[in-house]
Amino acid sequence: MGSYNVMDGGEDRWSGQMNLLASLDLDILGIQEAKHWDRNDGARLNETAEALGMQPLFAPSRSHGCHLVLLFRWPRVRCRRFQADISCGRFHHAASRAQLVVEGFDQPLCVLHTHLHPFSPSARLKEAGWLTEYAAPDRLSLIIGDLNTGGLTDKDPDDWESVPAHLQSRHRLVRSDGSYAGTDRRAMSALMGAGFIDPPQHLGITPPRTAGHWGGGSEPWDRRSDYVLLSPRVAPALHNHEVVDTPESRGLADHLPVVDTFVTSPG
């Protein structure tokens, strides 16, 4: 399963993005920034589903048209329930919840799909509060999405001065006097403290970047922003974590696809 921020709906890069995603043959995929995919009676939404051979679940964003689309591959995965908005409109973008029947799991998998606040670390922390309960030890849960924050063990930029000053408030802790400290990781700390598990940390690998390659003024430093986080009951099935970081994928969006592979035992 995977997560991919397609950047402004994909625009003229959409066909290349679909070719890349189709080659991954994912069973569950969360797409962020599905801008304009609801226009013309959902034409682009349905074109995407057809291109990938998957079923779409659409969650409208409250801001900037950055809608969420969760796709699943029927009949390998079946949707039992879907709620497009779990927070009654309190997320900057959205947070959806799907109950998916996946072979090998003894109960439906709860998939939370979200795109946390891009501009305010304090708002991200509040949004994380809507998600922490799903890390309970008895639940089979995932969080998929662009969380707009680094992992707890990810490095800060080597030189914060290389980050444009007008963008630093999106990422850094602000002291009482208005000066900056390091990266604000409070939202991720809340999720990890609740029990969610970060796949590369669980596998003992260095987390690959998911953003920073694009340049052109769009926060051009290597960092993580995109995740599949696991509740403790899901973690034993985790087999592999990778980011599709190739010359092709770097030219398709300002984020890179994140893919986590699971091995389950049928029945």
Steps between C-alpha positions, in 0.01 A plus 500: 500500500614854446460876523560763232450877489452563128550880521214719378300209363782380278420748221691405184701246703194285574559241225857441613386472859242239404759297311726508805224405743366224275845342494493473881182285500394625843198360682437820702610850396441842652529799266520857629450827311244348262416851382210532256447124491138559601428730204294390201313241706823358638658436161864503617411298810348227286778517241748440781305202632481353150870559430597317820227233497391607848191625680503864624381652827486881483543738796461872421751741652390815679797694363652571160312214331764256624263204509591151618443182304542157655512220244472127563537200271179299491449205550835459683380780729136575577356811660255443784456861619627845408475840671637789298537735799574366850548844660185694403708740291773574752795401277660756272465246221320180602528168678301199381449154645441177312441149627664271246481122497848375413587133466725386783367737766248358747294820508446799271799730462424857606673731251523866595592722206603859565702803400603694809518878516784625274559837667453465877675247727253586779207419271668171402521408867127559543424293191717216630274488805219369280719205394675380815214278625545271200838384633327297772664155542184313399450689172620428148565852373708696252556869444576581137583847379706814477558591866717806426745415777820304546537174688625506857851388405526690169780756471441872501639688200877526524461876485168664578628813330471309172124482556322820391411702809138544395451120495664411830190561715336205323757262641672638810418542868441861593636619834310744724711788364411412143837347410524151354629175644524169312236311306155497658423129527216522753238351267723201425589468870129481583444226243805299604423551869152359441655183360524544123807346339718657229595227247865592429571535870331162561711340226821665619567692177581865437179675396522608136397853405157550348538869407764762435606396152272739310668834568369811335403666827284211628695424818806349330667300777488125548245397759218261576140605473313188381417194708326173560485466880397174667314405814686236707281214375587577138876534548585125507375470141733774372753364248654798321503880480616701201469837333484499120786743442605485135572760231152431365317542833698816585359663187138415575428682829657677796436188711606141437281191542539308826440124481474254788469128435327258737498122518187351655376148559167425329208419726 
